[in-house]
Amino acid sequence: MPRPKNRSRSVRRLYRRTPKGNVVIHYKRREKGGRSYCALCHSILGGASARRGLPKTKKRPERIFGGRLCQGCVRRVVSCAARIRDGKMKMEDVEIRARGYVGSMVK
């Protein structure tokens, strides 16, 4: 009889034949955590990991908005913030989804 934690149908059963000829069942649970996505363009973030047991510096990049925005969106947000500071652009010209990120850099 399997252990109570392995009786659920959400646990995958892998039937394996041993060298002796017996068939044993290996129970495999799904891994927690998934992909991280950019908050603006919804592309998969590079360098961001959802694996457990890693230190915080290994889970996301050490840059501004690391783990939240992809490098392309960070580049656009930084350039928009610089243009607003220089007076060449207004906050109304920035797309609505990026205004929170640009506004936090302008202040």
N, C-alpha and C positions, 0 to 999 in steps of 0.2 A: 504494500500500500504506500503511495507517495506521501510525502510530508504535506501537512495542510497548506503550506504556502505554495506548493506546486500543483494543487488540485484545480486551480483556476484555469479556464480555457484561454486566458490572456497569456499564459506561459507556453512557449513553444516547446514541443517535444521532438527531440532528435533521436531517432533509433540508430544505434551504432553497434556493429558487430565487433566483438573483441577478438584478439588472436586465438583465444581458446575456442571460439565458435559460439559463445553466448551472445544474445542480443540484449543490450542494456539501453536504458533511456537516459539521455542527457537533457536536463531542463534548462532552457535559455530564456531569460527575461529580457524585455526590451530596455535599451539604455535610456536613461532620462536625459533631458536636454535636447535641444534641436539647433537648427541653424539660427544665426543672428542676421537680421535684415536691417538695411538702412532705413531711417525714419522718413527720409524724403523721397528717394527713388525706389525703394523696396528691393534693391539688389542685395545679393548675399555679401556680408561683410567678410573681407579677408583679414586674417589674423585674429579673429574673435572665435573663441572656443567655448562650448557649453559643457565640456567634460568636468566631472566632479574630481575633487582632490588636487586641483591645480592652484597655485598661488594666484592672487588677483592680477599680478603683472603679466602672467602668461595667458590670461583669459581675454584680454583686449589690448589694443595698441596704446602706447604711451604718448598720445598726441591729443590735441584739443578735440573734443567730441569723439574720442576713441571709443569704439564699441557702440556708438549711436549712429554716426554718419560714415558713409564710404569716403574714400579719399577725394573723389571727384566733387561730391557735395560739399566737403570741407573746403576745398579750393574755391568753389563758387561763393560760399558763405563768407570766407575771409576776404575775398576780393570785393564783395558787395559792402561789407563793413568798412573796408578801407575807402571805398568810393563815397560812402555816406559821411565818413569823418572828414574827407576832403571837400565835401560840398558838391560833388559832381553827380550825386544821385540822391533821391529821396527814399524814405522808407516805404512810401506807397508804390514805388517801382519794383520792390522786391516781391517775389511770389509769396502768397499768404502762408504756405506751409513752412517757409524758411524764415519768416519774420521773427519768430521767437529766438532762433539761433543767432541771427544777425543782431537783433536787439540786445542780446546778452553780451555781444562783443563790442558794440558801440558805446555802451555805458562805461 
